[in-house]
Amino acid sequence: MKKEQMMVFPSANIVAWASLVGGDDVLKVNEQGLLVVPEGVEPTGFNLTVAVKEDDRTFIVQKNVGTTGGDYSSRALSELKGFAKGWKATVMVDPIEVIRAGGNVWTGWHKNQASNRVDCWHLGKDGKLDLFQIAILTHNNGKTWHLVGEYRWRGQLYQMGGELVGLPEISKWGSLEGGTSKRTQIFGHPDFTFLLKDVKRLMTWDGAESEVNPPLPEVPEGQFAVVDWFIPLAGQTGQGIVLDQNGKSAWVHGLDIEGFNPTSFEPLLWHGDIISYTGVVMNWGSKKNGPPKLTGVKLVKRAW
């Protein structure tokens, strides 16, 4: 495989590549993750492959985001033989689906759609735990396609009350549990339990529980809210949930955030950030009778 066909994520020591469904050739990708799709081709889906070093204590799984607190599994992943000596390559059995509806284009990420991402967990022998996600996205209705990766949680494992807990490095990661996402379900995956056997004796956490589960800061009065979570991989332009002064939730979409750039996939918002907004849209899209959507969203204060 040629260098220009692989996306390298050096901080996570991971490489990834993609091909079109129905095509045999691996797509070229630049350093910013832009995939070179042949002119005139409208993708129906992508095949994603991720490779890690065999001795790097990183394993690849997928999360069932179709249900609240969905579990982690390797059922839709398969090992790709013969990539390179000392590396283990994992390919998604189910291609990432491209969805087209009403002039909108995005990659499926929940419910009955094949996931647009894989979750790469790294468990060090000292109990250091990292979650790095890799996905294929478009935030401009298919004008460009990108192979992207980002850390979603980083921290240290401890024992507390006879159970495993994770202390985040900084508050923007939030709790390892992740609220309703229940990231701690990774503890039950066989690859995690195998690696845990080699971890040195974990220290007992005797600090404040608020450090393990960082509370959200208070929200100022007025048209302000605090970010519970925001994920660039979700929805059509990234999306998340914020809470107002009374704890009521609202959706925020990437397109409605000041500074949104459809070719950049750096998260604009993180857990605990304070935002302001100018508008509230009720009963929007398919979210009838659900939380409203905010518009004119602007970052006011970082939580970290």
N, C-alpha and C positions, 0 to 999 in steps of 0.2 A: 504494500500500500504506500502511496506517495504522501509526503509530508503535507502537501496542500489539501489533502483529503481528511486530515485529522484535526480535531479541535483539542487543544491541550489546556488542561486546568492545572497549572503547576502547583498552586497552593495545596490542592487536594491530591496531587500525584495521580491524576486520572486523565485518560484520553477517551474521546468519543468520535463517532462518525455516523453518517446517515446516508440512506439511499431512498429513492422514490419507490413506492409500491408499484409493482409492475415493471420496474427497471432493474438492470443488473449492475450498473455502475455506481460506485460511491461518489457522492457529490463533493465538489470542492467547497472549502470553507475558509474564510479569512480569519485573522486574529481577533476580530470583533464578533465572530460567530455567524457572519452572514453566509448563508448557503447559496451556492450558485446553481439555480434551477434553470434548465434549458429554456431558451426564449420560446414563448408560445405555449408552454406546458402549464396546465393548471393541476397541481398535485391533488390526488385523492387521499393520500396518506404517506407516511414516512416509516421506514425501518430504522430503528435506533440501536446502536451497539455501543457498549461502554466497556473499557478495559482498565484493570487495575493490576498492580504488581502482586504476584502470588504471595509474597512475604510481607505485604503492607498492612495486613489486618483490617482491610476494607472489604465489605461485602455488599452486594446489590440486591435490593428488594423492591417490591411495589406495594403501595398502600391502597386499600380499598376506600376511595373517597366517595363512593356512592352511598355509604351509610355513615351515620354519626359514629365517630370513634372506630372507623373501619380498621381491620387488622392488617398486618404485613404478611406478605407471602412471596414465594418464588415460583408460583404455579405457572405464570405467563412469561417466564424467563428461561433461557436455554444457554448452555455453554457453547461457545463457538471455538472449535478446535483449530489449532495451527496458526494462531495470530502471530505470536512472537514468543521466543523462549523467555521464561521468567514472568510472563504476563498471563492473566486470566481474562478472557473476553466473554461478555454476557450480552446476548441479543434478546430483544423483546419479541416474543412469539407473535403477539397481536400487534399489528402496525398501529402507529399513532394516526388516529382518524382526523381527516380534514372535514369540517362541517361547514356547509354553505346554506344560509337561510336568509331570505329577504335582503339580499345584497351584502350581508355580513359573512365574514369568513374567520374561522378560528380553529384551534385544535382541541378535540374533546378532552375533558379532564375529570368528569365525574358521572355519576349515575350509571347508565348502561353503555357509556362510551369507553373505548379503550383509553387508558390513561396516557397523557402526553408527557409523562415524566417517569424517571426511576429515582429511588432514594438510595444514596450511597452512605452507609454508616461505617464509621471508623472507630474502633475500640482499642486504645493503646494499652500496653501492659501495665501502665500506671493508673488506669481507670479514666484516662482522658477520652471523652466521647464527642464526636462530631457528626453532624448530618449535613450532607451536601446533595442537592437535588439537580438533576440534569433533565432538560426538556427541549422540545422543538415548538417554537411559537411564531405567531404573526400578530402584531399589534396595529397593522394598517390594512386589514382585510385582504391579505394575501399578496400585497405588492412586493413584500420581502419576507423571507423566512429565515429564522435564526436558531442556531443550536446554542443554548445558553446553560449556564450552571451557576449556582449560588449556595452559600452556606445558609441553613435555616436554623441551626442550633449548634452551639459550641459550649462545652463546659466539662465538669468533673463529676464522676460518680462517687457517691458516699453511701454508707449504711445509716439508716435512721429508723429506729423502732423496728429493727429486724427486716426492713425492706430497702430496696435500692431507690435512691433519689439522685437527681442531677442538679448541681449548682451551676447556673449559667455564668459564663465569664463576665458578661456585662448585661445590663437590664434589658437591652433591646431584644435579646433572644427570648425573654419571657420564661415561663416555667417549662421544664422538659415535657410535662404532661401536655401542655399546649391547649388547655381547656377541653373542648369537646373533641378535638382531633386525637387525643389520647396517644401521643407519640410513645408513651411508656409501654405500649403493646409490643414494641421491639424487644422487650425483655423476654418475651416468650418465643421468639424466633430461634430455631435451632442453630443458625450461624452465630447469633449473639451468645447463646449459652455455651457454645463450643469455645469461643474466644474468651469468655469470662473465666474459664477454668485456668487460663494462664495469667490472669490479672493478679498482681500482688495484693496482699490483704488490704481491702479498702478501709480507709479511716471512717470513723463514726462522726457524723455531722452533729456538732453540739452548739452550732450558732443559731441565729434566729430563723424561724421557718419562713419569714418574709424574704430572706435572701434566696431561699430555694424556690419560692413561689412569689416573685416580685409583684406587689400590688400595683394597680394602676394609679397614677397621680390624680389629684383632684382636678376637676374641670372648672375653669373660670366661668363666671356668669356671662350670659349672652350667647351669641351664636358660635359656640366652641364645643369641641368634643375631644375625647381621648381615643387613640387607636388601640383596639384589642389585638387585631392582626390584619396584615395586608400581604398578599401573595401575588407577584407578577405572573405566576404560572396559571392563575385561575381566571375564568371568564374570558372576555374578548380583549381586554386591555389591562388585565390585572384587577383584582378587587379585594375588598376586605370589609371588616365590621368595625365601627366606632361606637362609642357610648357617650350620651350626653350627661348633664349634671345629675339627672334622675336615674341614670343607669339604663335608659331606653336605647335600643340599638338602631343603627342606620347603616346602609351600605355606602361604600365609597368605591368608585371605579377610577382606574388610572387616567382615563380620558378627561375626568373632571378635576384632576389635580394640577395646580399650577406647576409648570416645568415639565409636563408630560412630553416625552419624545418617543415616537413609535419605533425608533430604531435603537433605543437604549433600554436595557432591561434591569438596570439597577433599581432596587426597591425605593420608591419615593417616600414611603412611610414605614415605620417600625413600631412594634409594641411599645406603648407608653408615650408616643409622640402626641403633642397637643396640636389640634388643627382648628382653623376657623372655616366657616362656610357662608355662602350668600343665599343659597336656595335649597328647598326641600321638595322632592317630587314623590307624590303618593301614588300607589297602585301602578307602578311602572312595569313595562315589559311583561314577563310571565310571573312576576312577584306579587300578584294580586293578594291584598289583605296581609302582606308581609311587611317587614320594616321598610321605611322610605329610603330613597336615594338622595344623597347630598350633592349639590353642585357648587361651583365656585370655591373649591376646597384649596386651602393654603396651609402649608406647614408653619406653625407659630413657634413651637419649641420642641427641641429634641429631648428625649428622656435620658440620654446618655452622653 
